[in-house]
Amino acid sequence: MQGSVFQSPPSSRAFHRRSFTPTHKEKMANEQHSLSPRPWLLDAVPFMVVLLIAAHVLALVYWIYRLATEKQPQRRKAH
């Protein structure tokens, strides 16, 4: 059955076949990435920043709590 509606045109089949194979630039990028891995310290920086922010927020909340629950000294009225 020639010209069937269910068959893909040859150009689209060739495109799909080629899309799964990496290009020369992609191969070079993968090789370069594998040769120079990112230092673990750079990967940990965002986590450390979030951790520092959270610690400061907790310290601020604790400081406000301590100020709010602090007992005020009793003042005497002097006439």
DRENRONU-226638 format. One line per 8 residues: number of its first residue (from 1); their letters; for each residue x, y, z negated of N, C-alpha, C. Coordinates in pm, 1 decimal. Each point is the difference from the previous one (the first is absolute). Example, Ala and Ser with C-alpha at 12.3 -4.5 7.8 and 13.67 -1.06 7.14 Angstrom:
<recs>
1> AS> 1319.0:-569.0:-780.0:-89.0:119.0:0.0:90.0:120.0:0.0  -35.0:105.0:72.0:82.0:119.0:-6.0:-77.0:109.0:-73.0
</recs>
This chain:
<recs>
1> MQGSVFQS> 84.5:-116.8:0.0:-84.5:116.8:0.0:89.6:123.9:0.0  16.6:58.1:113.5:86.5:116.4:9.9:-75.8:125.7:-39.8  75.2:95.2:-61.0:-61.4:127.4:-37.9:-93.7:-14.5:-118.3  25.9:-95.8:-84.2:-85.9:-21.6:-115.5:9.3:119.8:-95.0  -108.3:27.8:-65.0:-7.1:112.0:-92.1:83.9:-28.2:-125.2  18.8:-127.9:-33.3:67.7:-36.3:-123.1:151.7:0.7:10.6  55.8:8.2:118.1:145.2:2.1:14.4:50.9:142.8:-12.0  114.0:12.9:-65.4:61.6:131.1:-11.7:73.8:32.4:128.3
9> PPSSRAFH> 7.8:125.8:35.8:82.6:35.7:115.1:146.7:-31.9:-29.5  79.2:-32.8:99.9:139.1:-38.8:-23.2:81.7:108.1:-69.7  -29.5:126.2:25.3:80.7:105.2:-62.0:-17.9:2.0:-151.5  -121.1:-24.5:-50.6:-20.3:3.6:-144.5:63.2:-122.1:-66.5  0.5:-116.6:69.3:64.8:-117.7:-56.6:150.1:22.3:-11.7  59.8:63.7:98.8:143.3:27.7:-3.7:31.3:98.0:-113.4  -89.7:96.3:-21.8:21.2:96.5:-106.7:-1.3:-70.1:-135.5  -95.8:-88.9:-21.4:-8.3:-70.1:-128.4:121.0:-89.4:-22.2
17> RRSFTPTH> 47.9:-63.7:103.5:115.5:-86.5:-13.7:123.6:82.1:-36.8  14.6:117.6:61.4:117.5:83.0:-24.6:-5.7:69.4:-136.3  -120.3:25.9:-51.4:-11.8:75.9:-125.0:52.0:-77.8:-120.6  10.6:-131.9:9.0:46.4:-78.6:-113.2:151.1:-11.9:-5.2  67.9:33.5:106.7:146.0:-7.6:-0.6:55.3:138.3:-32.0  94.0:10.8:-93.6:54.5:131.9:-35.3:83.8:57.5:114.3  -4.3:129.3:12.4:79.2:67.6:101.8:144.0:11.9:-48.1  86.5:48.5:86.8:141.4:15.6:-35.5:16.4:99.6:-115.0
25> KEKMANEQ> -76.9:109.0:6.3:8.0:100.7:-107.0:-45.7:-57.8:-132.9  -106.4:-81.2:1.6:-49.1:-61.4:-123.1:102.8:-97.5:-56.9  66.6:-73.9:86.7:104.1:-92.8:-45.9:114.6:77.0:-65.2  41.2:110.0:62.7:108.7:80.7:-54.7:-41.0:60.4:-135.2  -124.3:45.2:-10.1:-47.3:58.5:-125.4:-2.2:-105.2:-110.3  -43.7:-121.2:33.3:-2.7:-106.7:-100.4:140.6:-37.5:-43.5  94.4:-5.7:92.4:137.6:-33.1:-34.8:62.1:109.5:-86.8  -25.4:125.1:35.3:55.7:111.1:-76.6:-59.3:1.7:-140.2
33> HSLSPRPW> -128.6:-29.1:-11.9:-63.7:-1.4:-131.5:55.3:-113.5:-85.6  26.6:-113.8:60.3:50.2:-111.7:-78.9:147.0:20.0:-39.5  74.0:79.8:75.3:139.3:23.2:-33.1:16.1:101.1:-113.6  -90.1:94.6:-9.5:11.2:102.2:-104.5:-127.5:1.7:-83.7  -10.9:-87.8:-98.7:-120.9:-0.5:-83.2:-4.5:122.1:-91.2  -120.3:42.0:-35.1:-15.2:114.4:-90.9:48.2:-38.5:-137.7  68.9:87.9:-67.0:42.1:-29.5:-137.6:-123.2:-16.0:-90.3  11.6:-87.1:-98.9:-114.0:-25.5:-89.0:-35.7:122.8:-81.4
41> LLDAVPFM> 98.5:86.7:-21.4:-26.6:120.1:-78.7:-98.0:92.2:72.2  12.6:10.0:132.6:-93.3:83.1:76.8:-140.1:-58.0:-3.3  -11.8:-131.8:-6.2:-131.6:-62.1:-8.8:-62.7:23.9:-136.2  81.4:17.0:-103.5:-51.2:14.5:-136.2:-33.6:145.0:-36.0  43.2:96.4:79.1:-20.3:141.7:-33.9:-148.2:36.4:-13.9  -88.5:-36.8:92.6:-141.4:37.6:-18.4:-60.3:-59.5:-127.5  36.2:-123.8:-32.3:-49.5:-62.7:-122.5:50.4:75.1:-122.5  125.9:41.5:1.8:56.7:72.1:-113.5:-67.8:135.8:-17.4
49> VVLLIAAH> -31.3:67.2:108.8:-67.8:130.0:-6.6:-138.4:-17.0:-61.8  -73.9:-100.6:44.1:-133.6:-25.6:-55.4:10.3:-34.1:-148.3  100.4:-78.7:-36.4:19.5:-37.6:-139.9:30.7:123.1:-86.3  84.5:89.5:49.2:31.6:122.3:-75.4:-122.0:90.9:-15.6  -78.1:12.8:104.2:-121.4:82.2:-8.2:-95.9:-58.6:-102.6  -18.3:-132.1:3.0:-90.6:-65.1:-95.0:49.3:19.0:-143.6  130.9:-10.8:-22.2:55.0:17.6:-134.5:-23.6:142.5:-49.5  15.2:98.2:86.6:-21.5:138.9:-40.9:-147.0:27.6:-28.2
57> VLALVYWI> -89.0:-58.8:78.2:-143.3:17.5:-24.2:-37.3:-60.9:-135.2  51.6:-120.2:-28.7:-27.9:-62.6:-129.6:55.5:83.3:-115.1  119.6:54.7:16.0:58.1:83.8:-104.6:-84.1:125.7:-22.3  -50.7:58.2:106.9:-84.2:119.0:-12.5:-130.4:-32.5:-72.3  -61.6:-112.4:35.7:-124.3:-40.5:-66.7:25.7:-26.3:-147.3  110.3:-65.0:-34.3:32.7:-27.6:-140.6:25.1:130.5:-77.1  69.0:93.7:64.2:29.1:128.7:-64.5:-129.7:76.2:-29.3  -92.2:0.1:94.7:-128.9:67.0:-21.6:-78.4:-69.9:-110.5
65> YRLATEKQ> 4.7:-133.2:-1.3:-67.8:-75.1:-105.8:56.4:35.6:-137.3  132.9:6.3:-9.6:63.0:33.9:-129.1:-37.0:141.1:-44.1  -5.7:94.7:93.1:-40.0:136.5:-35.8:-145.4:5.0:-45.2  -86.1:-77.4:63.7:-142.3:3.5:-32.6:-29.0:-65.9:-133.3  77.9:-100.1:-37.7:-27.9:-72.0:-124.6:87.0:48.0:-115.6  81.4:99.3:22.9:87.0:51.5:-105.5:-83.8:69.3:-107.0  30.4:-30.2:-126.6:-75.9:62.2:-108.9:50.5:141.8:-21.2  -94.5:89.9:-3.0:34.3:139.7:-21.9:15.0:24.7:-150.9
73> PQRRKAH> 99.3:76.8:-41.5:12.0:31.7:-144.1:-117.7:86.6:-44.1  -45.0:-23.6:-122.0:-112.4:76.7:-54.0:45.9:140.6:-37.7  -73.4:97.9:46.4:32.2:137.8:-33.4:-83.0:42.1:-120.7  64.4:70.5:-91.4:-73.6:53.0:-116.5:-35.8:145.1:27.0  -115.3:31.5:-38.9:-41.8:139.6:13.1:60.7:79.8:-114.5  75.2:99.0:32.9:58.7:84.6:-103.9:-75.0:132.4:-2.0  -63.8:29.7:-114.8:-73.6:126.1:-11.8:79.9:100.6:-76.5
</recs>
